[in-house]
Amino acid sequence: MADAPKGPASYFPSIEKKYGRPIAEWIELIQASPLEKHMEQVAWLKSEYGLGHGHANALVAHVRSLPAAG
């Protein structure tokens, strides 16, 4: 049996189920956002896409943990 995801990734199945978008799409949206601060991005996801605070925070935290592109 595979280990359960830990950290922000543990929210991914419920985010996909509740909001109907794959995680890759959320990652792209956050990476394309002109906002730079963590909480600005969280507030943006909440106001523009209706995400709950925990889900928005998990997505932003995950994106910020990824290696910088290019």
Beta strands, then each sheet from edge to edge (+ up, - down):
end
